[in-house]
Amino acid sequence: MKNLFLLLPLLGSLAGGHGLAQTTGPILLKNATVIDGTGAAPKVRTDILIDQGKIVSVEKGIKAAGAREIDLTGKTVMPSLVCAHAHVGTLKGTTSSADNYTRENLLRHLKKYEDYGVSAVLAMGTDRPLIFNGFIDSTQRGQLPGARLYSAGYGFNTPDPNPGSWMNLLLRPNAPEEVPAMMDKLAAVKPTVVKIWVDDHGGNAQKMKPEIYQAIIREAHKRNIRVAAHLFYAEDARKLTEAGIDIIAHSIRDKEVDQDLLMKMKQKNVTYIPTLSLDEYQFAYADNPYWLNDAFFKASLEPGVFEMITDKAYGEKIKNSPDYQRNMSAFKTAMTNLKKIHDAGIPVALGTDSGAFPVRTQGFTEHLEMELMTQAGLTPAQAITIATRNAATALRIGHEKGTLEKGKKADLLVLSANPFHDIRNTRKIESVWKEGKEVSKGPLPR
């Protein structure tokens, strides 16, 4: 019995994230400015009734006998974020390695995402068997602390072991005939999508051959699994779209998209995940980005990374790299293409590639991505919808997440300021809620 009493505080902490007090029964959030994630204008002085982890009603003047009322006058409520392109488990300190992929590290990363208001992440092709024996199901059911985890399982790359060499479970077919058996292996872990790499990494690697990726798309679709492509070039985007790709998982960065490609992407209902922040990180640390010393950014970093990126030699190495100008040009093109693609009515979803390497920090990057979207010409309302409803739709969880509507999970953020006025206000997190329970006060100590 003594041991049981010793365990109770720990169990409470695991259930509630920061050990925050939880109560059962209906909860009524009163008088908030509500951003519902659909793109609609904020609803002022609006109430949200929550019961059994779900939203019962969003309207003014709700009366609910017996509900615990929380007055949110002056606060803004919005759906929690969803990241449709991330990596989880491999990052630790200044390293990114398969050796870091442990249950403890996975839970640590998922909790960090949650503290930053990200309630679901799709790990894009670098996962390992550890998560496929109940772990991923438990996160998706909300039985483990932190963000819900979705996975592309083991991604497909070229036979050349150099790209992604630390991701040694990648599937690397030499010929189309090898793809069906590999797809059977992948389908067994029930991936949300299949991830393929179609890129020459700046001319430094072999690119996946069309006959290989055509076979991958064909075999995935036979099993009712969508395919997401890592790419860089517009012509690869065109050929992949013609081959039936479902998701373009990075920006097109070599040149502006033309009308033909826009039309094909729209006709094929391709979802576009721009990962603008990835491209900014490629050169940002050569100088001092305004957010470098921001506590909201620094709290997201792994130990030792701040010292690494602020070292003068690190910045000089970036500036002197032969890829420096290319990376800045690629970023500019990515920004232009996002606006053209969004304006064409092609679905855009939030994804960042956070967690792949130490400089792509988990949590902060999702907020930075929304800011970059507005710099590309989108409105804060559009960026928020991309980061909530559209990203949930990309993960095929839009029936239960992504908007604040009746019947959806009560996964939401309480902010001290309205991000419709300034998208950076998404960083002013007062609390994070998961299925109607407050699980975090945000990433910064109070």
PyMOL commands that set and color helices and strands:
alter all, ss='L'
color gray80, all
select helices_A, chain A and resi 2-16+98-100+103-115+129-132+135-140+176-187+210-222+234-243+259-267+276-284+295-298+305-309+312-319+324-343+364-375+380-394+423-427
alter helices_A, ss='H'
color red, helices_A
select strands_A, chain A and resi 27-34+43-51+54-59+68-71+76-79+81-86+91-92+95-96+118-123+148-151+193-197+226-230+247-248+271-272+412-415+429-434+437-440
alter strands_A, ss='S'
color yellow, strands_A
deselect
rebuild
show_as cartoon
